[in-house]
């Protein structure tokens, strides 16, 4: 999240300062002439002779916020080191503190994802209630939808819990916070995110099986999906927790800069995204074959055209946009990553609820039937039967 990025910035600068001071201590007695090495809160300047000009590249940590391809120079004069030129905010697009524009950007990102997760939470809760209350909607397909909705609900709740725990007060130093409650909140947040990806994978597997065959999905098959969606993330979360406790028990476990143990969580997610993407390519291949007018009748062709339209609408929801960022370095275009993963991702639950439930033909018919029955019982008026939905989806 944006707060994690800010902490990364602070910690990386602290590590660079530690290395610099260590280097200065080692070089203390080597040379007393010229300009002495020092740390200026951004870069470490080495020993230099009088009249010498030292050029230093902008530190990599600035890539968290913008350009880091520039360079800064200092002259060693008889009065000591000159001021840096050009200034840091010009050469590296950032001052020696987090810029106010970036703070405003993070505040805006947090506001957007709070609204997004809030609307997703409300719409998904209504969708789950609809699928649970109406017995006619109870089937294997909707069982998997309910699990997926639940993961989106838990993911939204986990984000709010984490923000509340880590940022309960403006006076809280969340970057150095290290309590059981904040670690539990981070673990819960990571678990919910993993279950969300794995139930998206379960949805893709189920949709493939529906297109490939029409076999009845037994309870054993549903248990398999449940084990994949809820059980597999437990295994990897436990491995990550154990590794953090014994090898990297630092801060609130929300900083994973260059941590090899982070792959216990990131690895399975990247694999699930890759498999999901391949499954959807297979879905498109199957649908294109079924749409061949030489192999099917016109009526079936119309049905599969609607099926194709609905499936294409859902491809972005199943991780295709994650394919880009998960195979790039962690700090590649951070601002765009935050927009996609937090701002756009926060509304993902809302879109899923609309496409899977509110625009579902069976759900709309069932709601119409219930509404007509209620009118009949209340006013004694017999209304005409419900018409089918104009938007037919395979869900």
N, C-alpha and C positions, 0 to 999 in steps of 0.2 A: 504494500500500500504506500501512499504518499508519505506517511509518517516513518515507515521503514526506510524509504529512500533518504529522508532527512537524517535518520540515525546512521545510515551507511556513510553519508557524507561526513558526519562528525567523527565516527570511529576511524575512517580511513585517514583523515587528517591527523587524528591522535596517534595512529600507528606511524605515519610519516614523521611526525614530530619526535617520537621515541627513537626511530632509526637515526634521525638527524643528530639528536643529542648524544646518542651512543657514538656516532662517528666523530662528533666534536670532542668528546671525552678521549677517544683513542688518538686524535691528532693534536691534543692539547700542547704537548712539549716538542712537537716536530718543527714548527716554525713560528717565530714571533714577529716576523717582518710582514709588511703589507697589510692586507685586510684579513681579519680572522673569520673563520667559518661561523655562520649563525643561522638560526631558524627564524623566519619572518612571519610565521603563522600560516604560510602557504607553501613556500619552497625552502629547500635547504641549500644555502650558498656555501661553496667550498672556500678554502684559503686561496687568496689571489695576490699577485704582486702589484705594486703601485703602477697605475697606468693601464692595467689589464682590464679588459671588458669580458664579463662572463655572460653567456647566453644560456637560458634554461627554458625547456619546453613547459607548456602548461601541464600541471599534474593530471594524471588520468582520472582522478576523482571528480574533476570538473565535467567529465562526460556525463555525469548524472544529471546535469542541468543544461548543458549546451555545448558550445564549441570548445574543444581542448587541443586544437591543432596549432594554436599560436605559440609565441614564445615571448619571454620577458628577459630584459638585460639589466645589468648593473655595472657601473664603472667603479673600479677601485682607485680612489683619489688619496691625496696626502691627508685629507680630512676623514678618511674612512669610506665606507660604501656609499654610493649615491642612491637616490631614490630609484625604484624600479621604473623602467621605461620600455614600452608603453605601460600605462597602469594596468593592473590586473583586470579591472572591469572592462577595459578596452581590448586587451590582448586575448583574454580567456572568457570574455562575456560573463564574468562573475567577480564579486568582491571576495574578501577573505572571510566573509560570513555568507549565509544563505541569502540571496537577494530578496528584496521585498516583493518583486514581481513574481518570483518563484513561490514565495509564501502565499501570495494571493492566488496563484495558480493551484497550489495544493488545497487551499480553502475551497475554491470553486469545484475541484474534483471531488472533494469530500461531500459537498452539498449535493452534487449531481448523483453520486452513487448512493447517498442516503435516500434521496427521493426514489431512485430506481429500485433499490432493495425494498423500500417501504411499499411501493405500488405492486411489486412482484409478490411480496409476502401476502398482501391482501387478496390479490386476484388468485393466487395459487391456493390459498386457504378455502376460498369459495369453490374453486374447481374440485378440490379433494372432497369437500362436503357433498357436492352434487354427485360425484362418482360413487361415494359411499352410501348415500341415502336412498338412491333409486336402485332397487334390486335388479331391474332389467338391464342395467348397465354393468352388472357384475360379470366379468369375463377375464380371460387371461390377458388380453390386450390392455384393458383398463386397469388390471392389477399392476402391470408394469408401469403404466402411466402414473398411477398413484404413488408408486415408489419414487419415480423421477420427480414428481411434484414435491414430495416430502424432502428430497435432497435439496431442492431449490429453496424450500422454506427453511430448512436447517442451515443452509449456507448463508441466507440473509440474516437469520437470527444470530449465527456465529459472528458475523461481521459486526453487528450491533453490540454483542457481548464483548468482543475484543476491543472495540473502540471505547466502550464504557469502562472496561477494566484498566486499559493502558492510559486512558486520557480522562479519568474521572475528575481531575482538577488541573487547572492551568499551571499550578505550582508543582505538579508531579514531574519528576525527571524521568520521562518514559524511556529514554534511551539507556538509562542505567538501572531501570526497574527490574528486580529479580525476585518475584514471590511465587508461591505455589499457585495462587489464583491466576496470575497473569500467564504463567506457563500452561496451566490447564486451559485457559481461554485460547491460547495459540494452538495447542494440540487439537482442541475441538474444532477450531477454524480449519486447520489443515485436513482433518478427518472428513469434515463435511464437504470440502472442496474435492477430495479424492472420491468420495461416494458419488458426487454429482457427475464426475467424469465417467465413472464405471457404470452408472445407470444409463448415461447417454450411450455407452457402448452396448449395454443390454438392450436398449431400444433398437439400436442398429442391427444387432444380431436377430432380434425378434422379427423385425421388418424383413430382413433377408429370408428368414425361414418361412414367412407368410408368402413371399413371392415365389420361393422355390418349391414349396409344397403346401398342401392344405391339411396337414396332419393335426390331430387334436393335441393340444399342449397339456400334458398331464401335470399332476401336482409335483411329480419328481422333476419335471422340466422347470417349473416355476421355482422350486427349491434351488435348482442350479443357478437360475438368474439371481435369486436372493443371495446365494453364497458369493457370486461374483460381485454384486453391487455393494453388499454390506460387509462381507467377510474378508475379501482380499485386501481392502484398504486397512482393516484392523491389523493384518500381518505387517504391512509396510510401515504403518504408523508406530507399531510396537518396536520394530527394528530401529526406526529413527529416534524414538524416545530413549531407548537403551544407549544408543551411540551418543546422544547429547548428554545424558546423565554421566557417562563414564569418560567421555573424551572431549566434550565441548559444552560444559555446563556454564554458559556465559549469558549475561543479561536475561532477557525473557524468552529466549529461543526463537525470537522473531527475526534475528539477523542471520543470514545464511551466506555471507560474502565468501566466495571461494571455498565453501565447506564441502568436502567430499561426501559427507553424510546426508546432505540435502538431496542427493540422488536417490535415496530410499523413497522419497516422495515424488520428486520431479521425474525420475526414470519411469515408474509405472504410468504416470500421467501422460508423458510423451508417447509411450508405447500405445496407450489406449487411444490417444488422438490419432496416431498413425493408422492403427487398425480400423478405427471409425471411418477415417477418410477412405481407406481401401474398400470398406464395406459399402460406402455410399457410391463409390465409382462402380462397384458391382451392381448395386441397385439400378443405377442409370443404364448400365449395359443390359440388364434383364428387361427393363421397361422399353428400351429401344427395340429389343428383339420382339417383344410382345406387341409393339405398335406397328410392326410390319404389316401393311394391308394385305399382302399376299398370303399371310399365315393365319389371319384372324378375320372374323366378321366385323361389319361396320359397328354394330352395337357394342361389342367388346372393345373396339378401337376407341370409341367415345369414352368408355369407362376408364381405360388406361391412360387416355389423354388427361383426364381429370386427376388420375393417380400421379402422373408425371408432374403436373403442375403443383400439386400439394407437396410432393417429395422434394422438388426443386426449392420450394419455399423453406423447407426445413434443413437443407444442407448447411447453411451458416450456423444453425443452432447446434449442430453436431460436431463442432470443433474445427471446421475448415479454416477459420480465421486464426485459430491457435497454431495451425501448422506453420505459419510464417514465423511467429515470435519464439516458439519453443525450440527452434533450431538455429537461432541467432544468439549472440552473446547476451548475457543478462542485462547489460546496460546499453544495448543498441537502441537509440532513439527512445529514451525513457519516457518522454512526454507522450509520444504516440502510444507506447505500450500501456501507460496508465489510462489513456483515453479508451483504448480498446478493452482492456481487461477489467477496469473498474467502472468506467462510465457506461460503455456499451454493454459490457457483461452484466451489469446490475439490472438491466431491463430484460435480460434473457428469460428470466422466469415469467415475466408478464407475457412475452410473446409466445412462450411455450403453452401457457394456460389458455391463451386465445386460440391458438392453432389446434391444440390437442383436445380442448374441452368446449370452449364457448362456440367455436365454429364447427364442431363435430356434428354431423347430421343426426346420429342417434341421440345425442344429448339434447339437441334442439327439439326433436320430435317428442322426447320424453317430457321435457319441460312444457311443451304445448299441451300434451295430454293432461298433465297435472293441472295446468292452468284452466283448461276447459272443464275438468272434473270439479275443480274448486268453484268455478262460476255456476256450474249446474247445481251443486249442493247448496250454494249460497243464495242464488237468485231463481233457481228452478228453470233456467234457460238452457236449452240444448243447442249448443253451437255446432257448426260444421266441423268435420274432422280436420286435424292438422295437416298442412301441406309439407312436403319434403323441403329440406334446405336447398338453397341454390348452390351452395358451395359443398361439394362432396369431397371428403378427405379420406385417406386410407387409415385414419386413426380413430 
